[in-house]
C-alpha cells in the first residue's frame, strides 16, 4: 500500500493516509505472529471450473490469518487414476500464501472451502467440483495420517509441480528436493498450460 499526497485537494473531506497506517499495512505479513509460507493446489472438473477456482482463491483470502501472495497460471489436466475419457478434464492451479494458522486449522479451512462448493467424497478418484490440497507448509515434514506434509504425491504430479514452478522457480518440496528437478523427471503428458485463462489475486 502506498499513500499518495496531492497538493490542493478539491474535496476537503479527503485526508492523506497517515504514514504510520501505511507502514502497518505494508508490514502486516511480519507482524501477525510469524506467518508461515504454505502452498495449496486447487482443481476442478465439474461445473464452471475457472469460476470455482477463483471462488476458492477468494474464500481462502477471506480467511482470518491467511494472505494470498501468488496465484499460478491455469493448467488443463486429464483426470488422475481413471480411464481416459471417463471424466471431464481438470483445471488446476497453485496458490502460495502466508498464514498464521497451524496446519490443522488450514486443513479445516481447506475442507470448508471444498464443502462450500459442494465437494462430494463418495468416490475415490471421482469427479469433483473442487479439490483444495495443502502441498507444503513451511519446511514441515510429517507423516500424520490426517495431514501428511508435504503432500505424499505432490513430487510426482506435473499438475502440481508445473504451476508451482511458474510462481516460484526456486521452490523446494521439503524432503524431496527442488521443484525444478522433480518437474524434469515426471511426465507432462495430459497436463497443458491454458494461456487463454487467468486467475487473479484477490484485491
C-alpha positions in Angstrom: 0.0 0.0 0.0 1.3 3.4 -0.9 0.0 6.8 0.3 -0.2 9.5 -2.4 -0.2 13.1 -1.2 -1.5 15.6 -3.8 -1.5 19.3 -3.4 -4.7 21.2 -3.5 -7.4 18.5 -2.9 -10.6 19.9 -4.2 -12.6 17.7 -1.7 -11.8 18.9 1.8 -13.0 15.6 3.3 -10.2 13.7 1.6 -7.4 13.2 4.1 -4.0 11.7 3.4 -3.3 8.3 4.8 -1.0 8.6 7.8 2.4 7.2 7.2 2.1 5.1 10.3 -1.0 3.3 8.9 0.8 2.7 5.6 3.7 1.1 7.5 1.4 -1.1 9.5 -0.4 -2.4 6.3 2.9 -2.9 4.5 4.3 -4.8 7.5 1.2 -6.9 8.2 2.8 -10.1 6.9 5.5 -9.9 9.5 3.5 -8.7 12.5 0.9 -11.4 12.5 2.6 -13.9 14.8 5.3 -15.1 12.5 3.3 -16.2 9.4 4.3 -19.4 7.6 4.5 -19.9 3.9 2.2 -22.6 2.5 1.5 -23.9 -1.0 -2.0 -25.1 -1.9 -3.1 -27.0 -5.0 -6.6 -26.3 -6.3 -8.5 -28.2 -9.0 -12.0 -28.6 -10.5 -13.5 -30.8 -13.2 -17.2 -30.1 -12.7 -19.3 -27.0 -13.4 -17.7 -23.7 -14.2 -14.2 -24.8 -13.4 -12.5 -21.4 -13.7 -15.1 -19.6 -11.7 -14.9 -22.3 -9.0 -11.1 -21.9 -8.7 -11.4 -18.2 -8.5 -14.1 -18.6 -5.8 -11.7 -20.9 -3.8 -8.9 -18.3 -4.0 -11.2 -15.6 -2.8 -12.5 -17.7 0.0 -9.0 -18.5 1.2 -8.1 -14.8 1.1 -11.2 -14.1 3.2 -9.9 -16.5 5.9 -8.6 -14.7 9.0 -4.9 -15.3 9.3 -4.4 -16.0 5.5 -3.0 -13.8 2.8 -2.7 -14.9 -0.8 0.7 -14.0 -2.1 0.8 -15.6 -5.6 -1.6 -17.4 -8.0 -0.2 -19.6 -10.7 -1.3 -19.9 -14.4 -4.1 -22.4 -15.1 -3.3 -25.8 -16.4 -5.8 -28.3 -18.0 -5.2 -31.8 -16.9 -6.5 -35.2 -17.7 -8.1 -36.8 -14.6 -5.7 -38.9 -12.5 -6.2 -42.6 -11.8 -9.2 -43.2 -14.1 -9.7 -44.4 -17.6 -9.2 -41.7 -20.3 -12.4 -40.1 -21.4 -14.5 -41.2 -18.4 -14.4 -37.8 -16.7 -14.1 -34.2 -17.8 -10.6 -32.6 -17.7 -9.5 -30.6 -14.7 -8.4 -27.0 -14.4 -5.6 -26.9 -11.9 -3.6 -24.1 -10.3 -1.3 -23.5 -7.3 -1.7 -20.8 -4.7 1.1 -19.5 -2.5 0.0 -17.9 0.8 1.2 -16.8 4.1 -0.7 -17.8 7.2 -0.7 -17.7 10.9 -2.9 -20.7 11.1 -1.4 -24.0 12.1 -1.5 -26.8 9.5 -4.5 -28.5 11.2 -6.6 -25.3 11.1 -5.5 -24.6 7.5 -6.7 -28.1 6.6 -10.1 -27.4 8.3 -10.4 -24.3 6.2 -9.5 -26.1 3.0 -12.2 -28.7 3.7 -14.7 -25.9 4.5 -14.0 -24.2 1.2 -14.4 -27.5 -0.7 -17.8 -28.1 1.1 -18.9 -24.6 0.2 -18.5 -25.6 -3.4 -20.5 -28.9 -2.8 -17.5 -31.2 -2.9 -18.7 -34.8 -2.6 -16.3 -37.5 -1.3 -18.2 -40.7 -2.1 -15.9 -42.0 -4.9 -12.1 -42.3 -4.8 -10.6 -40.5 -7.8 -14.2 -39.4 -8.6 -15.1 -36.1 -10.4 -15.3 -33.1 -8.1 -16.4 -29.5 -8.1 -13.3 -28.5 -6.1 -10.2 -30.0 -4.7 -8.1 -28.0 -2.2 -4.9 -29.8 -1.1 -2.1 -28.5 1.2 1.0 -29.3 -0.8 3.5 -27.9 1.7 3.6 -25.9 4.9 6.9 -24.1 5.6 9.6 -26.8 6.0 7.3 -29.2 7.9 7.8 -32.9 7.2 5.1 -35.0 8.9 3.6 -38.5 8.3 0.5 -37.7 10.3 -2.3 -39.6 8.5 -4.7 -36.7 9.0 -2.4 -34.3 7.1 0.8 -35.7 5.6 3.3 -32.9 4.8 4.5 -32.3 2.2 1.6 -33.9 0.2 2.7 -37.5 -0.3 2.2 -37.5 -4.1 2.9 -33.8 -5.0 6.5 -34.6 -6.0 5.3 -36.9 -8.8 2.4 -34.9 -10.2 3.1 -32.4 -13.0 -0.2 -30.7 -12.5 1.2 -29.6 -9.1 4.8 -29.1 -10.0 4.4 -27.2 -13.2 2.2 -24.3 -11.8 4.2 -24.3 -8.6 7.4 -23.8 -10.6 5.7 -21.0 -12.6 5.1 -18.9 -9.4 8.3 -20.0 -7.6 11.1 -21.3 -9.8 13.4 -21.9 -6.7 10.8 -23.7 -4.7 11.7 -26.9 -2.8 9.5 -29.8 -1.8 10.6 -30.5 1.8 12.4 -33.8 2.0 12.1 -34.3 -1.8 14.2 -31.6 -3.4 13.8 -28.8 -5.9 10.5 -28.4 -7.8 12.5 -27.7 -11.0 14.4 -31.0 -10.7 11.3 -33.0 -9.8 9.5 -31.5 -12.7 12.2 -32.6 -15.0 11.6 -36.2 -14.0 7.8 -36.5 -14.3 5.9 -36.7 -17.5 3.8 -33.8 -18.6 1.5 -35.9 -20.7 -2.1 -34.8 -20.3 -1.0 -31.5 -18.5 -1.3 -28.4 -20.7 -1.0 -24.7 -19.8 -4.0 -22.6 -20.6 -2.6 -19.2 -21.6 -6.1 -18.1 -22.5 -7.3 -18.4 -18.9 -6.3 -16.4 -15.9 -6.9 -16.4 -12.2 -6.5 -13.1 -10.3 -5.0 -12.2 -6.9 -7.8 -11.1 -4.6 -7.9 -7.3 -4.2 
